[in-house]
Amino acid sequence: MKFEFELIKKDEKSKARLGKIKTPHGEINTPIFMPVGTRATVKTMTSDELYDMDAEIILGNTYHLYLKPGMNIIKKAGGLHEFMNWKRPILTDSGGFQVFSLSDSRKISEEGVEFKSHIDGSSHFISPEKSIEIQNCLGSDIIMAFDECIPYPADREYTENSMERTIRWLKRCKDYHKRDDQALFGIVQGGMFKDLRKISAEKTVEVDLPGYAIGGLSVGEPKNMMVDILKYTTDFLPENKPRYLMGVGSPDYLFEAVENGIDMADCVLPTRIARNGTALSYNGKMVIRNAKYAEDFKPIDENCGCYACRNHTRAYIRHLINVNEILASRLLTIHNLYFLIDLMKEIRLSIKEDRFLEYKDKFYVNYGYK
């Protein structure tokens, strides 16, 4: 099975849409939230636990996997799926975001980016071709073009130059990419300038790819600005291709993404806040480490079906946090990922039944957004 996207239904009152992505490692129902497995693992989770919560696709990180264990080891293992024993689809990013976040130790040129490893300070160079080579070795189902994710704020001249270079790099990525079992997505940039977003989207779509991502949002800008740029940009992306908003994972950002026609989203948020003792729930965010939960013998969320909520209490998990037991992070990670995956199922059902905006409004009231 090669890569295909089927647009099943569009919401009557918004841009929200139901779809299905077919890949060599299975199907993905959209809109979807994708757990992040940076170093060939979703932190603290086993593959079986991810299967049990119905995670349909996870992410790997090209930059981190290139540094350790190295693309050749993963290639010898039979690719990333075999290496980490994950049978369902995988998306890998290009490494661009991580490389460009090393602002004090990287040098950008037209050819690519020279940078120093955050691990040992060794020098490395990633070009568009090198990024595709690494991802070809990883064997992920969806691969991303090498781009520059600029910081916020950034002035117009820098943003425009970066955006134009990203488009040139995209063409080099497509020329180098030869595996027909991997779908290459282009990434729309352009910062917070609408005219540059339009140009970037139109030129990216001209390259004719299986799917398109929107990058450079949720990088520190105000939420209303993010939503405004997102709403504007999706109008320039084709309806018959999947749309991926990179790096968003809080419930409100997921709702805004879906409302504006996004099919795929990812973020480290659910696993990161779990390690800090925080849980997501349909009644809002809960800091389980707080003293008020010391004698609270209810589950994290009484309406949740995850392993943590079926078997343990807030008081017990708070105890684990306070004595630095790793099980605390595991239980909260299981819950947070289950919550977001379940939330996306409910969102898909609401689109199917033409009540997405009503469901969004109800969720916002319960969560405390309104």
Number of C-alpha atoms within 10 A of each C-alpha: 10 13 20 17 19 16 15 11 13 16 19 14 12 15 16 26 25 24 20 18 18 17 22 15 20 17 18 19 20 27 28 28 26 24 28 25 20 19 19 22 18 20 19 15 16 14 15 12 14 19 14 12 18 14 23 22 24 23 24 26 22 28 24 19 22 20 16 13 12 16 21 14 17 23 18 13 14 14 20 25 20 15 15 15 14 20 15 19 21 25 24 26 24 25 25 22 19 17 26 21 14 14 11 9 15 17 15 15 9 11 13 19 18 18 21 17 17 14 9 8 10 10 12 12 16 23 21 28 21 16 27 26 18 23 33 20 18 31 23 25 26 21 27 26 30 28 32 27 25 21 18 14 12 13 12 14 9 12 22 21 11 19 25 17 17 26 24 16 23 25 16 17 25 19 12 15 21 12 10 10 17 22 21 25 27 31 29 30 31 30 29 22 15 15 14 20 24 20 19 24 26 16 16 24 21 9 13 14 14 19 24 25 25 24 23 25 26 18 16 11 15 10 14 9 13 21 17 13 18 23 18 15 24 24 14 15 21 14 13 13 21 25 25 23 28 18 20 21 22 15 22 15 18 25 23 18 27 26 21 21 26 27 26 22 24 21 19 18 16 25 26 16 17 23 19 15 21 22 26 25 21 18 13 17 12 16 17 25 21 14 11 12 20 16 13 15 13 14 18 25 22 12 11 17 15 20 16 23 20 14 10 15 21 23 22 19 25 24 18 18 20 13 9 11 12 12 13 25 25 18 23 28 27 25 27 24 26 26 23 23 20 19 20 21 18 14 26 22 15 19 25 16 11 18 15 25 19 11 16 17 14 12 20 18 13 13 17 11 11 9
